[in-house]
Amino acid sequence: MYSIIIGVIFVLTGLLNAYPAIGMFGPRRLRGLYGLDFSEPNLLTLMQHRAVMLGLIGLFLIAAAFRRELQPAGFMLGFASMLSFVVFARLQGDPNPFLARVAVADIAGSALLFVALALYWLRS
């Protein structure tokens, strides 16, 4: 039973991390995600690369749902991805509503991943 719950949580947090990958399709998609203007080409390049990286993290977390040996790395990667964004958003002080929403989603995803980690330890 624990394995099924852990797997579902990995899929959910994987989807949460992969969703911003739509930003790789251009500035309009990124603006919808973050509420910012990405007309400056260098910033657009950085954010599109970020979108690809988040997509890869999401795919890895989804793979970890089905491959138990990937789960320890999945926990580390998931927590690093989500909690680092929360910390950086907090350090900036007053993020716009779009970024605040991302931070809340990452807190929720981290909480779910923490539940999966507890179940992982119980299962072991």
Summary of the structure (lengths in Angstrom):
residues: 124
radius of gyration: 15.2
end to end distance: 12.8
largest distance: 49.5
contacts: 383
relative contact order: 0.19
helix: 88%
strand: 0%
